[in-house]
């Protein structure tokens, strides 16, 4: 053989879209939630976003230089990681803690496992959970000048009523990017229109979560109760922007169905029976860890070994 064959790591899937174009599309799709978060919480939220994104990009560049590899910051995946991490932080989170989280996301969760496509969990969510364990008091402090009351999910956990319309619009406390359901859905529609993501995973995630609430929530099919849970917390942000992460989701169609349902059930368990009011981050991370098993049981059988003739 005179031609040289290229050997690369899995998954061996090719697309006309380049990584940097996909990541740029994700950044654009996150702009409605980002801009609304800055408008909702003020200039410090903007500073927090800038610092987190800058630290993520710088961490990846320095890591590549230390390892004497070409810098991979041009693919913009570090920008997406830093932005998603910032959107998952309280609006007055200390800057140095946010920077530490960005370094953890890039260096520990992403680069030490081989870089983009080789990470075993979503880097932004991995960093969020790291910060939650390390700085729980700061990660659960959502008070600011505009909102001094508890977040809607915390209020619901305590048996209080909430205003669903405020949650849909975003006139509530919470992390920088999770409050406005409208802004998140606008960005998700943009990605769906471009074909960057589809509705298999987020659709099944939200539907299975709603079914779980109906069966085990103690309210039956209560539209207000279900709508508040769908609009509250990081569910929409997680379903459309993190559960759909190419590197950490299953690649098989049946695996994606299983994955979406699993995330909905896990989120329901954490929200209804866990000590906290959230649960999206832990549900997606557990789902990420189970992806190899999901793919193993959902992998189509080859023809001649039990599979059907295509």
PyMOL commands that set and color helices and strands:
alter all, ss='L'
color gray80, all
select helices_A, chain A and resi 19-41+43-66+73-75+77-87+95-113+123-134+136-139+152-157+164-169+181-194+199-216+223-231+235-241+253-273+280-298
alter helices_A, ss='H'
color red, helices_A
deselect
rebuild
show_as cartoon
